[in-house]
Amino acid sequence: MKTIRFPSLSLSRRAVLAVAVPAVAVLLAALEISSAPFAPSPLPDRIVANWTASPATSFSVTWRTDASVAQGFAEIAEASDGPSFEKNARRVAARKEAYTAGGRAAHAFSVTFEGLRPSTEYLYRVGDGGESWSEWIPFRTAADREEPFTFLYLGDAQTRIHAAWARVVRKAYETAPDARFLIHAGDLINNHDRDEQWGEWHAASSWVQRVIPAMPVPGNHEYGRGPDGQRRLTVNWRAQFTLPANGPEGLEETCYFVDFQGVRLVGLNSNEKLREQAAWLDRLLAKNPNRWTIVFFHHPLYSGARGRDNREVREFWQPVFDRHGVDLVLSGHDHIYTRTRLVRGDGAREGGTVYVISVSGAKMYEPDERPQFPKVIAGTQMFQVIRVRGDELSFEARTARGTLADSFVIEKRGGGKRLIEK
């Protein structure tokens, strides 16, 4: 088919041509749509892996197409060193959700693979069941018992995602290619209703989050007011993530927990229903069989930026953290890096929690010197590598270039807990 181009047409000439020749009007409209930034197409894009509540035997994957794709499928097979694995692939029909973002109609598809073997490498792909498929993507299930592992944690991406954040998430993967998942502590984007920002976020993290499951929680910038004036979570959230629905009613996929190889990981939604989440968390941690407990959410208990204080978050949640011996809390929001020692809200000396704030994007705030923070780093894009091995949890905060900027170990011995500064 011969390509038709209109390189020198002014806007007025384009309008005249479109009126005079209806077929050309259709072609021009198609060209405009296809050239829109991050527009959906029949090919799967924005592919994101997520853990379920049972990471040893299942995982989820979500992807997007344009509205022309009526049905989606995913295939999975145990990995092999040759191409023969495809013969044993199992096909699963996807759940479809129609949504509109950025003025463009799209379909979100999601699948949860179940009945998998622990500690096993699989390959999966997603598509329409015909000619439009993703590549085969490697994925490894969790162990069904306590085993050492590594994961990554990032604070706010939010602004200049394509220009400045991409290098951070890629350097994080380069530093810890064995990471099993990636925690995002909210404000992944800046404007809840700007689909092109989500396009930048997916493009920047590229294939990394097809291989390493994302564990995000929403920040305040994932919320915005709709035409009715009500404040709501972005339509992109549940369309592009398939997270555990095991949290409080009304907070599905924004407040959840995952038990992973000896660690209970709890994501909270610090934007709403703080009291309800406190009660839910209290019940959840009262029956926690894991050695370690890590909680992550957007608004920090101890603010590190000048003029900020999330008093309600602290009042509702810190007593629960203290009561159940939460080990590590990861947050964002303040666009700075700060870290406490082991602290308790009631002032007791035994036990306690380390509270960390970090930022991975380009937006920076001025620090507020507070006695809780032995470590404060301003004006620096950061990523964090966390390793859990038996009685030790090691934490590394690194700059966008990979330079080690802060490091500590939490050690548990004989029923006690201590922090070792590195």
C-alpha beads as a LAMMPS data file, in Angstrom:
LAMMPS data file: protein, C-alpha beads

422 atoms
421 bonds

1 atom types
1 bond types

-500.0 500.0 xlo xhi
-500.0 500.0 ylo yhi
-500.0 500.0 zlo zhi

Masses

1 110.0

Atoms # bond

1 1 1 0.000 0.000 0.000
2 1 1 1.376 3.393 -0.946
3 1 1 1.946 5.783 1.946
4 1 1 0.179 9.135 1.658
5 1 1 1.861 12.130 3.284
6 1 1 0.775 15.736 3.694
7 1 1 4.023 17.341 4.876
8 1 1 3.331 20.945 3.966
9 1 1 -0.385 21.283 4.631
10 1 1 -1.334 24.211 6.832
11 1 1 -4.176 23.805 9.305
12 1 1 -6.575 25.706 7.028
13 1 1 -5.660 23.573 3.996
14 1 1 -6.088 20.411 6.018
15 1 1 -9.555 21.569 7.053
16 1 1 -10.559 22.371 3.463
17 1 1 -9.242 19.039 2.225
18 1 1 -11.067 17.165 4.975
19 1 1 -14.378 18.843 4.067
20 1 1 -13.928 18.324 0.341
21 1 1 -12.878 14.693 0.533
22 1 1 -14.569 12.743 3.371
23 1 1 -12.250 9.749 2.989
24 1 1 -9.287 12.020 3.595
25 1 1 -10.944 13.311 6.772
26 1 1 -11.062 9.769 8.094
27 1 1 -7.416 9.226 7.178
28 1 1 -6.332 12.468 8.857
29 1 1 -8.197 11.534 12.034
30 1 1 -6.514 8.131 12.052
31 1 1 -3.106 9.730 11.604
32 1 1 -3.743 12.096 14.517
33 1 1 -4.842 9.277 16.821
34 1 1 -1.919 7.029 15.937
35 1 1 0.560 9.840 16.505
36 1 1 -0.851 10.773 19.940
37 1 1 1.692 10.115 22.688
38 1 1 1.264 6.761 24.409
39 1 1 -1.967 5.955 22.562
40 1 1 -3.194 2.363 22.880
41 1 1 -3.027 0.011 19.917
42 1 1 -4.060 -3.598 19.164
43 1 1 -0.677 -4.721 20.536
44 1 1 -0.384 -5.350 24.301
45 1 1 1.445 -2.621 26.186
46 1 1 1.802 -1.385 29.791
47 1 1 2.415 -4.978 30.880
48 1 1 2.883 -5.149 34.651
49 1 1 3.381 -8.200 36.877
50 1 1 1.977 -8.152 40.413
51 1 1 2.063 -10.570 43.312
52 1 1 -1.106 -12.085 44.682
53 1 1 -1.716 -13.065 48.294
54 1 1 -0.006 -16.417 47.539
55 1 1 3.233 -15.590 45.682
56 1 1 4.560 -19.157 45.893
57 1 1 1.741 -20.563 43.776
58 1 1 0.337 -17.642 41.760
59 1 1 0.977 -14.246 40.241
60 1 1 -0.993 -11.707 38.218
61 1 1 -0.337 -9.758 35.053
62 1 1 -2.160 -6.751 33.599
63 1 1 -1.923 -5.119 30.179
64 1 1 -3.629 -2.622 27.891
65 1 1 -4.852 -2.516 24.283
66 1 1 -7.089 -0.214 22.316
67 1 1 -10.838 -0.822 22.274
68 1 1 -10.706 -2.867 19.050
69 1 1 -9.401 -5.941 20.914
70 1 1 -12.479 -7.788 22.132
71 1 1 -10.827 -10.545 24.143
72 1 1 -7.484 -11.143 25.803
73 1 1 -5.524 -14.245 26.745
74 1 1 -2.371 -15.113 28.619
75 1 1 -0.238 -18.220 28.216
76 1 1 2.191 -19.745 30.704
77 1 1 4.685 -22.602 30.645
78 1 1 7.572 -23.797 32.747
79 1 1 10.796 -22.397 31.341
80 1 1 13.276 -24.488 29.389
81 1 1 16.597 -23.790 27.696
82 1 1 15.085 -24.320 24.253
83 1 1 11.882 -23.278 22.479
84 1 1 10.062 -26.525 23.261
85 1 1 8.363 -24.966 26.312
86 1 1 5.712 -23.497 23.998
87 1 1 4.283 -26.962 23.380
88 1 1 3.276 -27.190 27.027
89 1 1 1.861 -23.685 27.369
90 1 1 -1.439 -23.305 29.189
91 1 1 -3.851 -20.616 27.992
92 1 1 -6.008 -18.556 30.363
93 1 1 -8.790 -16.183 29.309
94 1 1 -8.368 -12.647 30.648
95 1 1 -10.770 -10.412 32.497
96 1 1 -11.566 -7.289 30.439
97 1 1 -12.292 -3.797 31.715
98 1 1 -13.215 -0.968 29.358
99 1 1 -12.062 2.462 30.461
100 1 1 -11.287 5.889 29.029
101 1 1 -8.126 7.774 29.942
102 1 1 -6.675 10.815 28.261
103 1 1 -9.777 10.976 26.056
104 1 1 -8.951 7.590 24.528
105 1 1 -10.978 4.412 24.890
106 1 1 -8.922 1.405 25.970
107 1 1 -9.294 -2.126 27.276
108 1 1 -7.443 -3.324 30.351
109 1 1 -6.907 -7.077 30.584
110 1 1 -5.809 -9.039 33.628
111 1 1 -5.031 -12.655 34.447
112 1 1 -4.060 -14.414 37.654
113 1 1 -2.079 -17.599 37.071
114 1 1 -2.846 -20.133 39.801
115 1 1 -1.774 -23.647 40.731
116 1 1 1.918 -22.928 40.082
117 1 1 4.909 -24.622 41.660
118 1 1 6.972 -22.741 44.270
119 1 1 10.512 -21.591 43.393
120 1 1 9.950 -22.325 39.717
121 1 1 10.827 -20.267 36.653
122 1 1 8.003 -19.763 34.191
123 1 1 7.560 -17.944 30.909
124 1 1 4.371 -16.075 30.108
125 1 1 3.005 -13.930 27.310
126 1 1 -0.175 -11.910 26.767
127 1 1 -2.180 -11.137 23.660
128 1 1 -5.396 -11.488 21.732
129 1 1 -5.139 -15.221 21.042
130 1 1 -4.320 -14.590 17.390
131 1 1 -1.359 -12.734 15.917
132 1 1 -0.895 -9.968 18.473
133 1 1 1.240 -11.239 21.373
134 1 1 3.891 -9.888 23.686
135 1 1 7.260 -11.561 23.923
136 1 1 7.695 -14.544 26.259
137 1 1 8.609 -13.036 29.643
138 1 1 10.489 -14.895 32.439
139 1 1 9.036 -14.976 35.926
140 1 1 9.916 -16.893 39.093
141 1 1 7.463 -17.852 41.823
142 1 1 8.353 -17.357 45.478
143 1 1 9.523 -20.118 47.777
144 1 1 6.895 -21.610 50.074
145 1 1 9.145 -21.206 53.116
146 1 1 11.529 -18.682 54.624
147 1 1 14.457 -18.014 52.271
148 1 1 16.829 -15.052 51.717
149 1 1 15.765 -12.528 49.092
150 1 1 16.305 -8.975 47.839
151 1 1 13.811 -6.282 46.893
152 1 1 13.818 -2.638 45.762
153 1 1 12.014 0.397 47.145
154 1 1 11.408 3.733 45.397
155 1 1 9.909 6.960 46.652
156 1 1 7.955 9.409 44.492
157 1 1 8.639 9.403 40.745
158 1 1 5.977 12.063 40.085
159 1 1 7.590 14.675 37.798
160 1 1 9.857 14.597 34.742
161 1 1 9.265 10.866 34.673
162 1 1 10.579 10.266 31.162
163 1 1 13.489 12.699 31.447
164 1 1 14.745 12.105 34.988
165 1 1 13.104 9.113 36.687
166 1 1 13.881 6.487 34.042
167 1 1 17.583 6.385 34.907
168 1 1 16.813 5.661 38.567
169 1 1 14.578 2.646 38.083
170 1 1 17.010 1.249 35.506
171 1 1 20.020 1.793 37.779
172 1 1 18.119 0.091 40.578
173 1 1 17.640 -3.010 38.431
174 1 1 21.259 -2.889 37.293
175 1 1 22.375 -2.788 40.949
176 1 1 20.070 -5.576 42.139
177 1 1 19.044 -7.765 39.185
178 1 1 18.099 -10.486 41.670
179 1 1 15.373 -8.296 43.232
180 1 1 12.098 -10.183 43.621
181 1 1 9.745 -7.188 43.634
182 1 1 9.701 -3.390 43.559
183 1 1 7.819 -1.249 46.102
184 1 1 6.535 2.146 44.917
185 1 1 5.594 4.382 47.868
186 1 1 3.022 6.531 46.055
187 1 1 2.925 9.544 43.716
188 1 1 3.972 7.484 40.740
189 1 1 2.693 10.356 38.581
190 1 1 1.843 14.035 39.125
191 1 1 -1.706 14.475 37.773
192 1 1 -4.215 11.683 38.300
193 1 1 -6.072 12.313 35.027
194 1 1 -3.056 12.733 32.731
195 1 1 -2.746 9.412 30.933
196 1 1 0.440 10.485 29.165
197 1 1 2.193 10.597 32.562
198 1 1 1.219 6.980 33.116
199 1 1 2.576 6.331 29.636
200 1 1 5.904 7.834 30.684
201 1 1 5.917 5.783 33.886
202 1 1 5.413 2.516 32.012
203 1 1 7.925 3.428 29.312
204 1 1 10.555 4.431 31.870
205 1 1 10.312 1.164 33.796
206 1 1 10.013 -0.661 30.481
207 1 1 10.365 -4.451 30.647
208 1 1 11.643 -4.371 34.243
209 1 1 8.148 -4.518 35.715
210 1 1 7.151 -7.310 33.381
211 1 1 9.793 -9.425 35.140
212 1 1 9.866 -7.955 38.680
213 1 1 6.400 -7.580 40.253
214 1 1 5.348 -4.071 41.184
215 1 1 3.937 -3.449 44.668
216 1 1 2.581 0.119 44.549
217 1 1 0.446 2.134 46.948
218 1 1 -1.306 5.357 45.936
219 1 1 -0.131 8.815 46.904
220 1 1 -2.144 12.007 46.990
221 1 1 -1.316 12.672 43.330
222 1 1 -3.101 9.480 42.301
223 1 1 -6.259 11.168 43.588
224 1 1 -8.207 14.026 42.012
225 1 1 -11.648 15.547 41.793
226 1 1 -14.069 14.380 39.128
227 1 1 -16.786 16.401 37.367
228 1 1 -19.033 15.924 40.426
229 1 1 -16.415 17.469 42.717
230 1 1 -15.759 14.209 44.570
231 1 1 -12.167 13.195 45.257
232 1 1 -11.434 9.800 43.718
233 1 1 -8.594 7.481 42.833
234 1 1 -7.417 7.662 39.212
235 1 1 -9.193 5.323 36.790
236 1 1 -5.750 4.088 35.719
237 1 1 -5.008 2.446 39.074
238 1 1 -7.223 -0.622 39.009
239 1 1 -7.058 -0.725 35.209
240 1 1 -3.289 -1.216 35.167
241 1 1 -2.540 -3.120 38.411
242 1 1 -3.934 -6.416 39.707
243 1 1 -3.121 -6.320 43.402
244 1 1 -4.420 -8.461 46.279
245 1 1 -8.009 -7.644 47.265
246 1 1 -7.475 -8.746 50.877
247 1 1 -7.649 -5.320 52.548
248 1 1 -10.549 -3.440 54.151
249 1 1 -13.770 -3.075 52.195
250 1 1 -13.706 -0.040 49.933
251 1 1 -9.898 0.006 49.692
252 1 1 -9.449 -2.953 47.364
253 1 1 -6.055 -2.990 45.632
254 1 1 -4.872 0.110 47.518
255 1 1 -4.509 -1.542 50.950
256 1 1 -3.312 -5.150 50.941
257 1 1 -0.769 -7.614 52.269
258 1 1 1.545 -10.302 50.867
259 1 1 3.508 -12.925 52.811
260 1 1 6.835 -13.464 51.044
261 1 1 9.493 -15.934 52.261
262 1 1 9.318 -15.029 55.935
263 1 1 8.220 -11.390 55.612
264 1 1 4.742 -9.919 55.950
265 1 1 4.556 -6.961 53.547
266 1 1 1.663 -4.585 54.143
267 1 1 0.726 -1.751 51.790
268 1 1 -1.524 0.922 53.323
269 1 1 -3.469 3.763 51.715
270 1 1 -2.619 6.915 53.670
271 1 1 -5.086 9.041 51.695
272 1 1 -8.323 7.880 53.315
273 1 1 -9.986 5.702 55.979
274 1 1 -7.038 5.767 58.371
275 1 1 -9.080 4.567 61.349
276 1 1 -10.504 1.586 59.433
277 1 1 -7.041 0.567 58.267
278 1 1 -5.675 0.787 61.817
279 1 1 -8.289 -1.701 63.034
280 1 1 -7.663 -3.986 60.055
281 1 1 -3.889 -3.835 60.537
282 1 1 -4.204 -4.578 64.250
283 1 1 -6.122 -7.779 63.478
284 1 1 -3.774 -8.707 60.643
285 1 1 -0.574 -8.386 62.689
286 1 1 -2.045 -10.146 65.716
287 1 1 -1.831 -13.371 63.691
288 1 1 1.433 -12.888 61.853
289 1 1 3.536 -16.064 61.451
290 1 1 6.451 -14.269 59.775
291 1 1 9.774 -13.279 61.314
292 1 1 9.772 -9.808 59.730
293 1 1 7.098 -7.147 59.161
294 1 1 7.521 -4.325 56.635
295 1 1 4.829 -1.683 56.042
296 1 1 4.778 0.856 53.210
297 1 1 2.542 3.831 52.432
298 1 1 2.818 7.359 51.064
299 1 1 2.510 9.967 53.862
300 1 1 5.298 9.497 56.454
301 1 1 4.777 9.359 60.216
302 1 1 7.809 11.597 60.795
303 1 1 7.936 14.245 58.081
304 1 1 11.316 15.254 56.734
305 1 1 10.346 18.316 54.683
306 1 1 9.940 21.791 56.087
307 1 1 6.444 22.658 57.331
308 1 1 4.945 19.168 57.056
309 1 1 3.399 16.919 59.691
310 1 1 1.017 14.005 59.126
311 1 1 -0.336 13.931 62.659
312 1 1 -3.394 11.762 61.968
313 1 1 -1.323 9.074 60.248
314 1 1 0.974 8.950 63.264
315 1 1 -1.843 8.928 65.819
316 1 1 -3.844 6.175 64.142
317 1 1 -1.054 3.879 62.959
318 1 1 2.002 4.180 65.190
319 1 1 0.355 2.499 68.232
320 1 1 -0.341 -0.513 65.998
321 1 1 3.265 -0.544 64.752
322 1 1 4.535 -0.375 68.326
323 1 1 2.174 -3.046 69.605
324 1 1 3.133 -5.572 66.952
325 1 1 6.834 -4.796 66.538
326 1 1 6.816 -3.596 62.929
327 1 1 10.449 -3.589 61.792
328 1 1 10.579 -1.188 58.857
329 1 1 8.231 1.480 57.447
330 1 1 8.818 2.888 53.937
331 1 1 7.239 6.146 52.723
332 1 1 7.527 8.983 50.208
333 1 1 5.704 12.326 49.857
334 1 1 8.402 14.635 51.295
335 1 1 10.819 14.551 48.309
336 1 1 13.857 14.020 50.487
337 1 1 15.741 11.096 52.040
338 1 1 15.502 10.709 55.807
339 1 1 15.897 7.750 58.135
340 1 1 15.301 7.241 61.844
341 1 1 16.888 4.839 64.269
342 1 1 14.682 2.270 66.007
343 1 1 11.950 4.438 67.558
344 1 1 8.658 3.930 69.339
345 1 1 5.836 6.391 69.713
346 1 1 5.496 5.608 73.412
347 1 1 9.171 6.353 74.065
348 1 1 10.031 2.815 75.231
349 1 1 13.634 1.774 74.652
350 1 1 13.109 -1.841 73.620
351 1 1 12.280 -2.789 70.031
352 1 1 11.003 -0.054 67.776
353 1 1 10.694 0.663 64.071
354 1 1 12.977 2.244 61.485
355 1 1 11.102 4.854 59.425
356 1 1 12.469 5.801 55.986
357 1 1 11.403 8.471 53.491
358 1 1 12.845 8.518 49.989
359 1 1 12.427 10.179 46.595
360 1 1 13.340 8.781 43.181
361 1 1 12.039 11.557 40.897
362 1 1 13.225 15.084 40.139
363 1 1 10.999 17.095 42.504
364 1 1 12.923 18.100 45.656
365 1 1 11.997 19.791 48.957
366 1 1 14.032 21.538 51.643
367 1 1 14.791 19.441 54.743
368 1 1 13.494 20.122 58.226
369 1 1 16.027 19.164 60.889
370 1 1 14.349 16.888 63.415
371 1 1 15.869 14.881 66.265
372 1 1 14.441 11.615 64.925
373 1 1 16.693 11.705 61.855
374 1 1 20.360 10.744 62.171
375 1 1 20.503 10.721 58.372
376 1 1 19.150 13.416 56.029
377 1 1 20.004 13.702 52.315
378 1 1 18.468 16.510 50.239
379 1 1 18.445 17.268 46.517
380 1 1 19.303 13.683 45.537
381 1 1 17.428 11.049 43.571
382 1 1 17.591 7.742 45.424
383 1 1 16.739 4.064 45.233
384 1 1 16.956 1.469 47.988
385 1 1 18.124 -2.150 47.985
386 1 1 16.851 -4.254 50.893
387 1 1 18.009 -7.794 51.646
388 1 1 16.421 -10.179 54.144
389 1 1 18.422 -13.158 55.353
390 1 1 17.358 -15.053 58.468
391 1 1 17.835 -12.811 61.517
392 1 1 19.245 -9.892 59.514
393 1 1 17.665 -7.228 57.344
394 1 1 20.194 -5.068 55.483
395 1 1 19.299 -1.742 53.911
396 1 1 21.229 0.270 51.312
397 1 1 20.189 3.716 50.081
398 1 1 21.926 4.583 46.820
399 1 1 21.963 7.666 44.634
400 1 1 20.798 7.786 41.026
401 1 1 24.363 6.891 39.953
402 1 1 24.510 3.946 42.347
403 1 1 26.705 5.538 45.021
404 1 1 26.080 4.183 48.518
405 1 1 24.675 7.035 50.636
406 1 1 23.274 5.283 53.719
407 1 1 23.372 1.744 55.080
408 1 1 22.225 -0.106 58.179
409 1 1 21.330 -3.572 59.435
410 1 1 18.456 -4.566 61.710
411 1 1 19.447 -7.662 63.636
412 1 1 17.198 -9.950 65.700
413 1 1 18.821 -12.092 68.367
414 1 1 17.346 -13.782 71.431
415 1 1 13.990 -12.064 71.139
416 1 1 15.577 -8.602 70.933
417 1 1 16.210 -6.229 68.048
418 1 1 19.058 -3.786 67.400
419 1 1 20.137 -1.387 64.691
420 1 1 23.717 -1.510 63.394
421 1 1 24.802 1.648 61.581
422 1 1 26.962 0.987 58.518

Bonds

1 1 1 2
2 1 2 3
3 1 3 4
4 1 4 5
5 1 5 6
6 1 6 7
7 1 7 8
8 1 8 9
9 1 9 10
10 1 10 11
11 1 11 12
12 1 12 13
13 1 13 14
14 1 14 15
15 1 15 16
16 1 16 17
17 1 17 18
18 1 18 19
19 1 19 20
20 1 20 21
21 1 21 22
22 1 22 23
23 1 23 24
24 1 24 25
25 1 25 26
26 1 26 27
27 1 27 28
28 1 28 29
29 1 29 30
30 1 30 31
31 1 31 32
32 1 32 33
33 1 33 34
34 1 34 35
35 1 35 36
36 1 36 37
37 1 37 38
38 1 38 39
39 1 39 40
40 1 40 41
41 1 41 42
42 1 42 43
43 1 43 44
44 1 44 45
45 1 45 46
46 1 46 47
47 1 47 48
48 1 48 49
49 1 49 50
50 1 50 51
51 1 51 52
52 1 52 53
53 1 53 54
54 1 54 55
55 1 55 56
56 1 56 57
57 1 57 58
58 1 58 59
59 1 59 60
60 1 60 61
61 1 61 62
62 1 62 63
63 1 63 64
64 1 64 65
65 1 65 66
66 1 66 67
67 1 67 68
68 1 68 69
69 1 69 70
70 1 70 71
71 1 71 72
72 1 72 73
73 1 73 74
74 1 74 75
75 1 75 76
76 1 76 77
77 1 77 78
78 1 78 79
79 1 79 80
80 1 80 81
81 1 81 82
82 1 82 83
83 1 83 84
84 1 84 85
85 1 85 86
86 1 86 87
87 1 87 88
88 1 88 89
89 1 89 90
90 1 90 91
91 1 91 92
92 1 92 93
93 1 93 94
94 1 94 95
95 1 95 96
96 1 96 97
97 1 97 98
98 1 98 99
99 1 99 100
100 1 100 101
101 1 101 102
102 1 102 103
103 1 103 104
104 1 104 105
105 1 105 106
106 1 106 107
107 1 107 108
108 1 108 109
109 1 109 110
110 1 110 111
111 1 111 112
112 1 112 113
113 1 113 114
114 1 114 115
115 1 115 116
116 1 116 117
117 1 117 118
118 1 118 119
119 1 119 120
120 1 120 121
121 1 121 122
122 1 122 123
123 1 123 124
124 1 124 125
125 1 125 126
126 1 126 127
127 1 127 128
128 1 128 129
129 1 129 130
130 1 130 131
131 1 131 132
132 1 132 133
133 1 133 134
134 1 134 135
135 1 135 136
136 1 136 137
137 1 137 138
138 1 138 139
139 1 139 140
140 1 140 141
141 1 141 142
142 1 142 143
143 1 143 144
144 1 144 145
145 1 145 146
146 1 146 147
147 1 147 148
148 1 148 149
149 1 149 150
150 1 150 151
151 1 151 152
152 1 152 153
153 1 153 154
154 1 154 155
155 1 155 156
156 1 156 157
157 1 157 158
158 1 158 159
159 1 159 160
160 1 160 161
161 1 161 162
162 1 162 163
163 1 163 164
164 1 164 165
165 1 165 166
166 1 166 167
167 1 167 168
168 1 168 169
169 1 169 170
170 1 170 171
171 1 171 172
172 1 172 173
173 1 173 174
174 1 174 175
175 1 175 176
176 1 176 177
177 1 177 178
178 1 178 179
179 1 179 180
180 1 180 181
181 1 181 182
182 1 182 183
183 1 183 184
184 1 184 185
185 1 185 186
186 1 186 187
187 1 187 188
188 1 188 189
189 1 189 190
190 1 190 191
191 1 191 192
192 1 192 193
193 1 193 194
194 1 194 195
195 1 195 196
196 1 196 197
197 1 197 198
198 1 198 199
199 1 199 200
200 1 200 201
201 1 201 202
202 1 202 203
203 1 203 204
204 1 204 205
205 1 205 206
206 1 206 207
207 1 207 208
208 1 208 209
209 1 209 210
210 1 210 211
211 1 211 212
212 1 212 213
213 1 213 214
214 1 214 215
215 1 215 216
216 1 216 217
217 1 217 218
218 1 218 219
219 1 219 220
220 1 220 221
221 1 221 222
222 1 222 223
223 1 223 224
224 1 224 225
225 1 225 226
226 1 226 227
227 1 227 228
228 1 228 229
229 1 229 230
230 1 230 231
231 1 231 232
232 1 232 233
233 1 233 234
234 1 234 235
235 1 235 236
236 1 236 237
237 1 237 238
238 1 238 239
239 1 239 240
240 1 240 241
241 1 241 242
242 1 242 243
243 1 243 244
244 1 244 245
245 1 245 246
246 1 246 247
247 1 247 248
248 1 248 249
249 1 249 250
250 1 250 251
251 1 251 252
252 1 252 253
253 1 253 254
254 1 254 255
255 1 255 256
256 1 256 257
257 1 257 258
258 1 258 259
259 1 259 260
260 1 260 261
261 1 261 262
262 1 262 263
263 1 263 264
264 1 264 265
265 1 265 266
266 1 266 267
267 1 267 268
268 1 268 269
269 1 269 270
270 1 270 271
271 1 271 272
272 1 272 273
273 1 273 274
274 1 274 275
275 1 275 276
276 1 276 277
277 1 277 278
278 1 278 279
279 1 279 280
280 1 280 281
281 1 281 282
282 1 282 283
283 1 283 284
284 1 284 285
285 1 285 286
286 1 286 287
287 1 287 288
288 1 288 289
289 1 289 290
290 1 290 291
291 1 291 292
292 1 292 293
293 1 293 294
294 1 294 295
295 1 295 296
296 1 296 297
297 1 297 298
298 1 298 299
299 1 299 300
300 1 300 301
301 1 301 302
302 1 302 303
303 1 303 304
304 1 304 305
305 1 305 306
306 1 306 307
307 1 307 308
308 1 308 309
309 1 309 310
310 1 310 311
311 1 311 312
312 1 312 313
313 1 313 314
314 1 314 315
315 1 315 316
316 1 316 317
317 1 317 318
318 1 318 319
319 1 319 320
320 1 320 321
321 1 321 322
322 1 322 323
323 1 323 324
324 1 324 325
325 1 325 326
326 1 326 327
327 1 327 328
328 1 328 329
329 1 329 330
330 1 330 331
331 1 331 332
332 1 332 333
333 1 333 334
334 1 334 335
335 1 335 336
336 1 336 337
337 1 337 338
338 1 338 339
339 1 339 340
340 1 340 341
341 1 341 342
342 1 342 343
343 1 343 344
344 1 344 345
345 1 345 346
346 1 346 347
347 1 347 348
348 1 348 349
349 1 349 350
350 1 350 351
351 1 351 352
352 1 352 353
353 1 353 354
354 1 354 355
355 1 355 356
356 1 356 357
357 1 357 358
358 1 358 359
359 1 359 360
360 1 360 361
361 1 361 362
362 1 362 363
363 1 363 364
364 1 364 365
365 1 365 366
366 1 366 367
367 1 367 368
368 1 368 369
369 1 369 370
370 1 370 371
371 1 371 372
372 1 372 373
373 1 373 374
374 1 374 375
375 1 375 376
376 1 376 377
377 1 377 378
378 1 378 379
379 1 379 380
380 1 380 381
381 1 381 382
382 1 382 383
383 1 383 384
384 1 384 385
385 1 385 386
386 1 386 387
387 1 387 388
388 1 388 389
389 1 389 390
390 1 390 391
391 1 391 392
392 1 392 393
393 1 393 394
394 1 394 395
395 1 395 396
396 1 396 397
397 1 397 398
398 1 398 399
399 1 399 400
400 1 400 401
401 1 401 402
402 1 402 403
403 1 403 404
404 1 404 405
405 1 405 406
406 1 406 407
407 1 407 408
408 1 408 409
409 1 409 410
410 1 410 411
411 1 411 412
412 1 412 413
413 1 413 414
414 1 414 415
415 1 415 416
416 1 416 417
417 1 417 418
418 1 418 419
419 1 419 420
420 1 420 421
421 1 421 422
